[in-house]
Amino acid sequence: DGEVHINELKNGNTEMFWNPTSEVRRQRLKRHIVLFEEQTDFESERLWQHVTSAINKGDQHKATQEKFVLEEEQRNAARERRESGMEWKPLLFQHDAGTNEWRYKYEDLRPWDPLNDIAQFEKDGILQTMERHLSTNHKATCINNQITRHKRSAKDCRRRKTSDQPSNHSQNTESSCSTPESVQELSDDDGKYLGFESLCAQCGKEMNHLKEIHSAVLSLQKAQQDIHR
């Protein structure tokens, strides 16, 4: 969110490459860090503090020296562990022998549940999900309530259509809603949305809205899977 310049070394000219607007600056994500005095010896900010200080001062030679000292200490510590047979046990990562990769211990790869999941947060290096703790019975009750409401709406449509039939001395007028041909129960897709062959205008609008939400959720789930792969 700061200015970026291009410096032409041949002629010494400087050109503005990026100058963010105040709106862009306001959109900057808030940085959350552990206070320096509360960090352990192996947390990045404390571990690399001398390298960072040298870089900020523009002293690349000092930064290289500090980096070499730090990495040499790590090599010596690894050598001592091997010689003593001590196993290194990371706090937040574990080795996957199948892929020969280090994986985060507390990763949660399940799809986001909009009915139950509220937010994700980090505490002590562990990513956690705040949940509403809805039971399966509660979710089923919510879905059944939707079915009941739509069935009731369908009956109201039939009743209105019957009462709106024109008499012999009146002109033909269209009813306020179409006659529902049939009402389908939950689809095989875990009841994520309900299907009706023919709906009144209000029901049809709500149904289209539910389908749009369902489509958006499927798109997000696919994106999560692609990112994980």
DRENPA-3360 file (N, C-alpha, C; in nm, 2 decimals, always signed):
BEGIN
1 = DGEVHINE = +0.08/-0.12/+0.00/+0.00/+0.00/+0.00/+0.09/+0.13/+0.00 ~ +0.21/+0.11/-0.04/+0.30/+0.23/-0.05/+0.34/+0.26/-0.19 ~ +0.41/+0.37/-0.21/+0.46/+0.40/-0.35/+0.57/+0.31/-0.39 ~ +0.57/+0.28/-0.52/+0.68/+0.20/-0.58/+0.74/+0.28/-0.70 ~ +0.87/+0.30/-0.71/+0.93/+0.37/-0.81/+1.03/+0.28/-0.90 ~ +1.04/+0.32/-1.02/+1.14/+0.25/-1.11/+1.26/+0.35/-1.12 ~ +1.38/+0.30/-1.08/+1.50/+0.38/-1.09/+1.58/+0.33/-1.21 ~ +1.60/+0.42/-1.31/+1.68/+0.38/-1.43/+1.83/+0.41/-1.40;
9 = LKNGNTEM = +1.91/+0.31/-1.39/+2.05/+0.33/-1.34/+2.13/+0.40/-1.45 ~ +2.10/+0.38/-1.58/+2.18/+0.44/-1.68/+2.18/+0.59/-1.68 ~ +2.06/+0.65/-1.66/+2.05/+0.79/-1.67/+2.01/+0.86/-1.53 ~ +1.98/+0.77/-1.44/+1.95/+0.83/-1.30/+1.80/+0.87/-1.29 ~ +1.72/+0.85/-1.40/+1.58/+0.90/-1.39/+1.50/+0.80/-1.30 ~ +1.40/+0.86/-1.23/+1.31/+0.79/-1.15/+1.16/+0.81/-1.20 ~ +1.10/+0.70/-1.21/+0.96/+0.70/-1.26/+0.86/+0.64/-1.16 ~ +0.75/+0.70/-1.14/+0.65/+0.64/-1.05/+0.58/+0.52/-1.12;
17 = FWNPTSEV = +0.59/+0.41/-1.05/+0.53/+0.28/-1.10/+0.40/+0.25/-1.04 ~ +0.38/+0.28/-0.91/+0.26/+0.25/-0.84/+0.24/+0.35/-0.73 ~ +0.12/+0.41/-0.73/+0.09/+0.51/-0.62/-0.05/+0.48/-0.58 ~ -0.07/+0.40/-0.47/-0.21/+0.36/-0.43/-0.29/+0.48/-0.39 ~ -0.42/+0.47/-0.42/-0.51/+0.57/-0.37/-0.55/+0.55/-0.22 ~ -0.61/+0.65/-0.16/-0.65/+0.64/-0.02/-0.74/+0.52/+0.00 ~ -0.83/+0.49/-0.10/-0.92/+0.38/-0.09/-0.85/+0.25/-0.08 ~ -0.74/+0.23/-0.17/-0.66/+0.11/-0.16/-0.59/+0.10/-0.03;
25 = RRQRLKRH = -0.54/+0.21/+0.03/-0.48/+0.20/+0.16/-0.57/+0.16/+0.27 ~ -0.70/+0.21/+0.26/-0.80/+0.17/+0.36/-0.83/+0.02/+0.36 ~ -0.81/-0.04/+0.24/-0.85/-0.18/+0.22/-0.74/-0.28/+0.27 ~ -0.63/-0.22/+0.32/-0.52/-0.31/+0.37/-0.57/-0.40/+0.48 ~ -0.53/-0.52/+0.48/-0.57/-0.62/+0.58/-0.49/-0.58/+0.71 ~ -0.56/-0.59/+0.82/-0.50/-0.56/+0.95/-0.40/-0.67/+0.98 ~ -0.28/-0.63/+1.03/-0.18/-0.73/+1.06/-0.19/-0.77/+1.20 ~ -0.19/-0.90/+1.22/-0.20/-0.95/+1.36/-0.07/-1.03/+1.39;
33 = IVLFEEQT = +0.00/-0.98/+1.49/+0.13/-1.05/+1.52/+0.14/-1.07/+1.67 ~ +0.22/-1.16/+1.72/+0.25/-1.18/+1.86/+0.35/-1.07/+1.90 ~ +0.32/-1.01/+2.02/+0.42/-0.91/+2.07/+0.56/-0.97/+2.07 ~ +0.66/-0.89/+2.04/+0.79/-0.94/+2.03/+0.84/-1.00/+2.16 ~ +0.81/-0.94/+2.27/+0.85/-0.99/+2.40/+0.78/-1.12/+2.44 ~ +0.68/-1.15/+2.37/+0.60/-1.28/+2.40/+0.64/-1.39/+2.31 ~ +0.72/-1.36/+2.21/+0.76/-1.46/+2.11/+0.87/-1.56/+2.16 ~ +0.86/-1.68/+2.12/+0.97/-1.78/+2.16/+1.09/-1.76/+2.07;
41 = DFESERLW = +1.20/-1.83/+2.10/+1.32/-1.81/+2.03/+1.32/-1.85/+1.88 ~ +1.23/-1.94/+1.85/+1.23/-1.99/+1.71/+1.12/-1.92/+1.62 ~ +1.05/-1.82/+1.68/+0.95/-1.75/+1.59/+1.03/-1.66/+1.50 ~ +0.97/-1.64/+1.38/+1.05/-1.58/+1.27/+1.10/-1.44/+1.31 ~ +1.01/-1.35/+1.36/+1.05/-1.21/+1.39/+1.17/-1.21/+1.48 ~ +1.17/-1.29/+1.59/+1.28/-1.29/+1.69/+1.40/-1.36/+1.63 ~ +1.38/-1.47/+1.56/+1.49/-1.55/+1.51/+1.57/-1.47/+1.41 ~ +1.50/-1.39/+1.32/+1.57/-1.32/+1.21/+1.59/-1.17/+1.24;
49 = QHVTSAIN = +1.58/-1.13/+1.37/+1.58/-0.99/+1.40/+1.71/-0.92/+1.35 ~ +1.82/-0.99/+1.37/+1.95/-0.92/+1.33/+1.96/-0.91/+1.18 ~ +1.91/-1.01/+1.11/+1.91/-1.00/+0.96/+1.82/-0.89/+0.91 ~ +1.70/-0.89/+0.97/+1.60/-0.78/+0.93/+1.66/-0.64/+0.96 ~ +1.72/-0.63/+1.08/+1.78/-0.49/+1.11/+1.88/-0.45/+1.01 ~ +1.97/-0.54/+0.97/+2.07/-0.51/+0.87/+2.01/-0.47/+0.74 ~ +1.91/-0.54/+0.70/+1.84/-0.51/+0.57/+1.78/-0.38/+0.57 ~ +1.71/-0.35/+0.68/+1.64/-0.22/+0.69/+1.74/-0.10/+0.69;
57 = KGDQHKAT = +1.87/-0.13/+0.74/+1.97/-0.02/+0.74/+2.04/-0.02/+0.60 ~ +2.01/-0.11/+0.51/+2.07/-0.12/+0.38/+2.21/-0.18/+0.38 ~ +2.25/-0.25/+0.49/+2.38/-0.31/+0.50/+2.37/-0.46/+0.46 ~ +2.38/-0.48/+0.33/+2.37/-0.62/+0.28/+2.48/-0.71/+0.33 ~ +2.60/-0.66/+0.35/+2.71/-0.74/+0.39/+2.68/-0.79/+0.54 ~ +2.63/-0.70/+0.62/+2.60/-0.74/+0.76/+2.48/-0.84/+0.76 ~ +2.39/-0.82/+0.67/+2.27/-0.91/+0.67/+2.32/-1.05/+0.62 ~ +2.41/-1.06/+0.53/+2.46/-1.19/+0.48/+2.53/-1.26/+0.60;
65 = QEKFVLEE = +2.62/-1.18/+0.67/+2.69/-1.24/+0.78/+2.59/-1.30/+0.89 ~ +2.49/-1.22/+0.93/+2.40/-1.26/+1.03/+2.32/-1.38/+0.98 ~ +2.29/-1.39/+0.85/+2.22/-1.50/+0.80/+2.30/-1.63/+0.80 ~ +2.43/-1.61/+0.77/+2.52/-1.73/+0.78/+2.54/-1.78/+0.92 ~ +2.55/-1.69/+1.02/+2.56/-1.73/+1.16/+2.44/-1.80/+1.20 ~ +2.32/-1.75/+1.17/+2.19/-1.81/+1.21/+2.18/-1.95/+1.15 ~ +2.21/-1.97/+1.02/+2.19/-2.10/+0.95/+2.30/-2.20/+1.00 ~ +2.42/-2.15/+1.03/+2.52/-2.24/+1.08/+2.48/-2.29/+1.22;
73 = EQRNAARE = +2.42/-2.21/+1.30/+2.37/-2.26/+1.43/+2.27/-2.37/+1.41 ~ +2.18/-2.35/+1.32/+2.08/-2.45/+1.29/+2.14/-2.58/+1.24 ~ +2.24/-2.57/+1.16/+2.31/-2.69/+1.11/+2.38/-2.77/+1.22 ~ +2.45/-2.69/+1.31/+2.51/-2.75/+1.42/+2.41/-2.82/+1.52 ~ +2.30/-2.76/+1.54/+2.20/-2.82/+1.63/+2.14/-2.94/+1.56 ~ +2.12/-2.94/+1.43/+2.07/-3.06/+1.36/+2.18/-3.18/+1.37 ~ +2.30/-3.14/+1.36/+2.41/-3.24/+1.37/+2.42/-3.30/+1.50 ~ +2.40/-3.22/+1.61/+2.40/-3.27/+1.75/+2.29/-3.36/+1.77;
81 = RRESGMEW = +2.17/-3.33/+1.72/+2.05/-3.42/+1.74/+2.07/-3.55/+1.67 ~ +2.13/-3.55/+1.55/+2.16/-3.68/+1.48/+2.26/-3.77/+1.56 ~ +2.36/-3.70/+1.61/+2.47/-3.78/+1.69/+2.41/-3.83/+1.82 ~ +2.32/-3.76/+1.88/+2.27/-3.81/+2.01/+2.14/-3.89/+1.99 ~ +2.09/-3.91/+1.87/+1.97/-3.98/+1.84/+1.85/-3.91/+1.89 ~ +1.85/-3.78/+1.90/+1.73/-3.71/+1.95/+1.65/-3.68/+1.83 ~ +1.51/-3.70/+1.84/+1.42/-3.68/+1.73/+1.36/-3.54/+1.74 ~ +1.36/-3.47/+1.63/+1.31/-3.33/+1.63/+1.16/-3.34/+1.61;
89 = KPLLFQHD = +1.08/-3.28/+1.71/+0.94/-3.29/+1.71/+0.88/-3.15/+1.70 ~ +0.84/-3.11/+1.58/+0.78/-2.97/+1.56/+0.64/-2.96/+1.63 ~ +0.61/-2.84/+1.67/+0.48/-2.83/+1.75/+0.36/-2.83/+1.66 ~ +0.37/-2.77/+1.54/+0.26/-2.75/+1.45/+0.26/-2.83/+1.32 ~ +0.37/-2.90/+1.29/+0.38/-2.98/+1.16/+0.42/-3.12/+1.19 ~ +0.38/-3.21/+1.10/+0.42/-3.35/+1.10/+0.46/-3.39/+0.96 ~ +0.55/-3.49/+0.96/+0.60/-3.54/+0.83/+0.51/-3.65/+0.77 ~ +0.47/-3.63/+0.65/+0.39/-3.73/+0.57/+0.49/-3.81/+0.49;
97 = AGTNEWRY = +0.50/-3.94/+0.54/+0.60/-4.03/+0.47/+0.55/-4.06/+0.33 ~ +0.42/-4.06/+0.30/+0.37/-4.09/+0.17/+0.41/-3.99/+0.07 ~ +0.41/-3.87/+0.10/+0.44/-3.76/+0.00/+0.58/-3.70/+0.03 ~ +0.64/-3.74/+0.15/+0.77/-3.68/+0.19/+0.76/-3.53/+0.21 ~ +0.64/-3.49/+0.26/+0.62/-3.34/+0.29/+0.58/-3.32/+0.43 ~ +0.61/-3.20/+0.48/+0.56/-3.16/+0.61/+0.43/-3.10/+0.60 ~ +0.33/-3.14/+0.68/+0.19/-3.09/+0.68/+0.15/-3.03/+0.81 ~ +0.07/-2.93/+0.80/+0.02/-2.87/+0.92/-0.07/-2.97/+1.00;
105 = KYEDLRPW = -0.05/-2.98/+1.13/-0.11/-3.08/+1.21/-0.26/-3.06/+1.22 ~ -0.31/-2.94/+1.23/-0.45/-2.91/+1.26/-0.52/-2.86/+1.13 ~ -0.48/-2.90/+1.01/-0.55/-2.86/+0.89/-0.69/-2.91/+0.89 ~ -0.79/-2.83/+0.85/-0.93/-2.87/+0.84/-0.97/-2.86/+0.69 ~ -0.98/-2.97/+0.62/-1.01/-2.96/+0.48/-1.16/-2.99/+0.44 ~ -1.24/-3.00/+0.54/-1.38/-3.02/+0.51/-1.44/-2.89/+0.45 ~ -1.55/-2.91/+0.37/-1.61/-2.79/+0.31/-1.67/-2.70/+0.41 ~ -1.68/-2.58/+0.39/-1.74/-2.48/+0.48/-1.89/-2.51/+0.49;
113 = DPLNDIAQ = -1.94/-2.51/+0.61/-2.08/-2.54/+0.63/-2.15/-2.41/+0.67 ~ -2.23/-2.35/+0.58/-2.29/-2.21/+0.61/-2.39/-2.22/+0.72 ~ -2.45/-2.34/+0.75/-2.55/-2.35/+0.85/-2.49/-2.36/+0.99 ~ -2.36/-2.41/+1.00/-2.30/-2.44/+1.13/-2.17/-2.36/+1.16 ~ -2.10/-2.32/+1.05/-1.97/-2.26/+1.07/-1.99/-2.11/+1.07 ~ -1.92/-2.04/+1.17/-1.94/-1.89/+1.18/-1.81/-1.82/+1.13 ~ -1.69/-1.86/+1.18/-1.57/-1.80/+1.15/-1.45/-1.88/+1.18 ~ -1.34/-1.86/+1.11/-1.21/-1.92/+1.14/-1.12/-1.83/+1.21;
121 = FEKDGILQ = -1.04/-1.88/+1.31/-0.95/-1.79/+1.38/-0.83/-1.87/+1.42 ~ -0.72/-1.80/+1.46/-0.60/-1.87/+1.50/-0.57/-1.84/+1.65 ~ -0.54/-1.94/+1.72/-0.50/-1.92/+1.86/-0.38/-2.01/+1.90 ~ -0.28/-1.95/+1.94/-0.15/-2.03/+1.98/-0.10/-2.11/+1.86 ~ -0.11/-2.05/+1.74/-0.06/-2.12/+1.62/-0.16/-2.23/+1.56 ~ -0.27/-2.24/+1.62/-0.37/-2.35/+1.58/-0.49/-2.28/+1.52 ~ -0.52/-2.32/+1.39/-0.64/-2.27/+1.32/-0.76/-2.34/+1.37 ~ -0.86/-2.27/+1.41/-0.99/-2.33/+1.46/-1.11/-2.27/+1.40;
129 = TMERHLST = -1.22/-2.34/+1.40/-1.34/-2.29/+1.34/-1.45/-2.28/+1.45 ~ -1.50/-2.16/+1.46/-1.61/-2.13/+1.55/-1.74/-2.18/+1.49 ~ -1.81/-2.27/+1.56/-1.93/-2.33/+1.51/-2.05/-2.30/+1.60 ~ -2.17/-2.32/+1.53/-2.30/-2.30/+1.61/-2.34/-2.43/+1.68 ~ -2.27/-2.54/+1.64/-2.30/-2.67/+1.70/-2.45/-2.71/+1.68 ~ -2.49/-2.69/+1.56/-2.63/-2.74/+1.52/-2.63/-2.89/+1.51 ~ -2.72/-2.95/+1.57/-2.74/-3.10/+1.56/-2.80/-3.14/+1.43 ~ -2.78/-3.26/+1.39/-2.84/-3.31/+1.27/-2.99/-3.30/+1.27;
137 = NHKATCIN = -3.05/-3.32/+1.39/-3.20/-3.31/+1.41/-3.24/-3.17/+1.38 ~ -3.16/-3.07/+1.43/-3.19/-2.93/+1.42/-3.19/-2.89/+1.27 ~ -3.09/-2.94/+1.20/-3.08/-2.91/+1.05/-3.20/-2.97/+0.98 ~ -3.24/-3.09/+1.02/-3.35/-3.16/+0.95/-3.48/-3.08/+0.98 ~ -3.49/-3.03/+1.10/-3.61/-2.95/+1.14/-3.62/-2.83/+1.05 ~ -3.51/-2.76/+1.03/-3.51/-2.64/+0.95/-3.55/-2.67/+0.80 ~ -3.50/-2.78/+0.75/-3.54/-2.82/+0.61/-3.69/-2.86/+0.61 ~ -3.74/-2.93/+0.71/-3.88/-2.97/+0.71/-3.97/-2.85/+0.73;
145 = NQITRHKR = -3.92/-2.75/+0.80/-4.00/-2.63/+0.81/-4.01/-2.56/+0.67 ~ -3.90/-2.57/+0.59/-3.91/-2.51/+0.46/-4.01/-2.58/+0.37 ~ -4.01/-2.72/+0.39/-4.11/-2.80/+0.31/-4.25/-2.76/+0.35 ~ -4.28/-2.75/+0.48/-4.41/-2.72/+0.53/-4.46/-2.58/+0.48 ~ -4.36/-2.48/+0.48/-4.40/-2.35/+0.43/-4.44/-2.35/+0.29 ~ -4.36/-2.42/+0.21/-4.39/-2.42/+0.06/-4.51/-2.50/+0.03 ~ -4.54/-2.61/+0.11/-4.67/-2.68/+0.09/-4.79/-2.59/+0.12 ~ -4.77/-2.52/+0.23/-4.88/-2.43/+0.27/-4.90/-2.32/+0.17;
153 = SAKDCRRR = -4.79/-2.27/+0.11/-4.80/-2.17/+0.01/-4.87/-2.23/-0.12 ~ -4.84/-2.35/-0.15/-4.90/-2.42/-0.27/-5.05/-2.43/-0.25 ~ -5.09/-2.47/-0.12/-5.24/-2.48/-0.09/-5.31/-2.35/-0.11 ~ -5.24/-2.24/-0.06/-5.30/-2.11/-0.07/-5.32/-2.07/-0.21 ~ -5.22/-2.11/-0.30/-5.23/-2.08/-0.44/-5.36/-2.14/-0.50 ~ -5.38/-2.27/-0.46/-5.50/-2.34/-0.51/-5.62/-2.28/-0.47 ~ -5.63/-2.24/-0.34/-5.74/-2.17/-0.28/-5.78/-2.04/-0.35 ~ -5.67/-1.96/-0.37/-5.69/-1.84/-0.44/-5.74/-1.85/-0.58;
161 = KTSDQPSN = -5.68/-1.96/-0.65/-5.72/-1.98/-0.79/-5.87/-2.02/-0.79 ~ -5.92/-2.10/-0.70/-6.06/-2.14/-0.70/-6.15/-2.02/-0.67 ~ -6.11/-1.94/-0.57/-6.20/-1.83/-0.54/-6.19/-1.72/-0.64 ~ -6.09/-1.71/-0.73/-6.08/-1.61/-0.83/-6.15/-1.65/-0.96 ~ -6.21/-1.77/-0.97/-6.28/-1.81/-1.09/-6.39/-1.71/-1.12 ~ -6.39/-1.66/-1.25/-6.49/-1.56/-1.29/-6.63/-1.62/-1.29 ~ -6.74/-1.54/-1.25/-6.87/-1.58/-1.26/-6.92/-1.57/-1.41 ~ -7.05/-1.61/-1.44/-7.10/-1.61/-1.57/-7.11/-1.47/-1.63;
169 = HSQNTESS = -7.13/-1.37/-1.54/-7.15/-1.23/-1.58/-7.03/-1.15/-1.57 ~ -6.91/-1.20/-1.54/-6.79/-1.13/-1.52/-6.69/-1.17/-1.63 ~ -6.59/-1.08/-1.65/-6.49/-1.11/-1.76/-6.39/-1.20/-1.70 ~ -6.33/-1.28/-1.80/-6.22/-1.37/-1.75/-6.10/-1.29/-1.71 ~ -6.05/-1.33/-1.59/-5.92/-1.27/-1.54/-5.83/-1.38/-1.50 ~ -5.70/-1.35/-1.51/-5.60/-1.45/-1.47/-5.59/-1.46/-1.32 ~ -5.57/-1.58/-1.27/-5.55/-1.59/-1.13/-5.42/-1.54/-1.08 ~ -5.41/-1.52/-0.95/-5.29/-1.45/-0.90/-5.17/-1.55/-0.90;
177 = CSTPESVQ = -5.19/-1.68/-0.92/-5.08/-1.77/-0.92/-5.12/-1.89/-1.00 ~ -5.02/-1.96/-1.05/-5.05/-2.08/-1.13/-5.07/-2.20/-1.03 ~ -5.14/-2.30/-1.09/-5.17/-2.41/-1.00/-5.05/-2.51/-0.99 ~ -5.01/-2.54/-0.87/-4.90/-2.63/-0.86/-4.94/-2.77/-0.91 ~ -4.86/-2.82/-1.00/-4.89/-2.96/-1.05/-4.86/-3.06/-0.95 ~ -4.74/-3.05/-0.89/-4.70/-3.15/-0.79/-4.60/-3.09/-0.70 ~ -4.58/-3.14/-0.59/-4.48/-3.10/-0.49/-4.38/-3.21/-0.47 ~ -4.25/-3.18/-0.50/-4.15/-3.29/-0.48/-4.09/-3.27/-0.34;
185 = ELSDDDGK = -4.06/-3.39/-0.29/-3.99/-3.39/-0.16/-3.84/-3.35/-0.18 ~ -3.76/-3.36/-0.08/-3.62/-3.33/-0.09/-3.55/-3.41/-0.20 ~ -3.46/-3.34/-0.27/-3.39/-3.41/-0.37/-3.28/-3.49/-0.31 ~ -3.21/-3.57/-0.39/-3.10/-3.66/-0.34/-2.98/-3.58/-0.29 ~ -2.98/-3.45/-0.32/-2.86/-3.37/-0.29/-2.87/-3.31/-0.15 ~ -2.91/-3.40/-0.05/-2.91/-3.37/+0.09/-3.00/-3.26/+0.13 ~ -3.11/-3.24/+0.05/-3.20/-3.14/+0.08/-3.15/-3.00/+0.07 ~ -3.05/-2.97/-0.01/-2.99/-2.84/-0.02/-3.09/-2.74/-0.08;
193 = YLGFESLC = -3.17/-2.78/-0.17/-3.28/-2.70/-0.21/-3.40/-2.78/-0.26 ~ -3.52/-2.73/-0.26/-3.64/-2.80/-0.28/-3.69/-2.77/-0.42 ~ -3.75/-2.88/-0.48/-3.79/-2.86/-0.62/-3.94/-2.86/-0.64 ~ -4.00/-2.78/-0.72/-4.14/-2.77/-0.75/-4.16/-2.76/-0.90 ~ -4.25/-2.83/-0.96/-4.27/-2.83/-1.10/-4.34/-2.70/-1.14 ~ -4.43/-2.64/-1.06/-4.49/-2.52/-1.09/-4.52/-2.44/-0.96 ~ -4.48/-2.31/-0.95/-4.49/-2.24/-0.83/-4.55/-2.10/-0.86 ~ -4.61/-2.05/-0.75/-4.65/-1.91/-0.76/-4.53/-1.82/-0.77;
201 = AQCGKEMN = -4.56/-1.69/-0.80/-4.44/-1.60/-0.82/-4.35/-1.59/-0.71 ~ -4.41/-1.58/-0.58/-4.32/-1.56/-0.47/-4.24/-1.68/-0.44 ~ -4.31/-1.80/-0.45/-4.23/-1.93/-0.42/-4.12/-1.95/-0.53 ~ -4.16/-1.92/-0.65/-4.06/-1.93/-0.76/-3.94/-1.84/-0.74 ~ -3.96/-1.72/-0.69/-3.85/-1.63/-0.66/-3.76/-1.68/-0.55 ~ -3.83/-1.73/-0.44/-3.75/-1.79/-0.33/-3.67/-1.91/-0.38 ~ -3.73/-1.99/-0.46/-3.66/-2.11/-0.51/-3.54/-2.08/-0.60 ~ -3.56/-1.98/-0.68/-3.44/-1.94/-0.77/-3.33/-1.88/-0.68;
209 = HLKEIHSA = -3.37/-1.81/-0.57/-3.27/-1.76/-0.48/-3.19/-1.87/-0.41 ~ -3.26/-1.97/-0.37/-3.20/-2.09/-0.31/-3.10/-2.16/-0.40 ~ -3.15/-2.17/-0.53/-3.06/-2.24/-0.63/-2.94/-2.16/-0.65 ~ -2.95/-2.03/-0.66/-2.83/-1.94/-0.68/-2.73/-1.96/-0.56 ~ -2.78/-1.97/-0.44/-2.70/-1.99/-0.32/-2.63/-2.12/-0.33 ~ -2.71/-2.22/-0.36/-2.65/-2.36/-0.37/-2.54/-2.37/-0.48 ~ -2.57/-2.30/-0.59/-2.47/-2.30/-0.70/-2.34/-2.23/-0.65 ~ -2.35/-2.12/-0.58/-2.24/-2.04/-0.53/-2.16/-2.13/-0.43;
217 = VLSLQKAQ = -2.23/-2.20/-0.34/-2.16/-2.29/-0.24/-2.08/-2.40/-0.32 ~ -2.14/-2.46/-0.42/-2.07/-2.56/-0.49/-1.95/-2.51/-0.56 ~ -1.96/-2.38/-0.61/-1.84/-2.32/-0.67/-1.73/-2.30/-0.57 ~ -1.76/-2.25/-0.45/-1.66/-2.23/-0.35/-1.60/-2.36/-0.30 ~ -1.68/-2.47/-0.29/-1.63/-2.60/-0.25/-1.53/-2.65/-0.36 ~ -1.56/-2.63/-0.49/-1.47/-2.67/-0.59/-1.34/-2.59/-0.59 ~ -1.35/-2.46/-0.56/-1.23/-2.38/-0.55/-1.14/-2.43/-0.44 ~ -1.20/-2.46/-0.32/-1.13/-2.51/-0.21/-1.05/-2.64/-0.24;
225 = QDIHR = -1.12/-2.73/-0.32/-1.06/-2.85/-0.36/-0.94/-2.83/-0.45 ~ -0.96/-2.74/-0.55/-0.86/-2.70/-0.64/-0.74/-2.65/-0.57 ~ -0.76/-2.56/-0.47/-0.65/-2.50/-0.40/-0.58/-2.60/-0.32 ~ -0.65/-2.70/-0.26/-0.59/-2.80/-0.18/-0.50/-2.89/-0.27 ~ -0.55/-2.92/-0.39/-0.47/-3.00/-0.48/-0.34/-2.93/-0.53;
% end
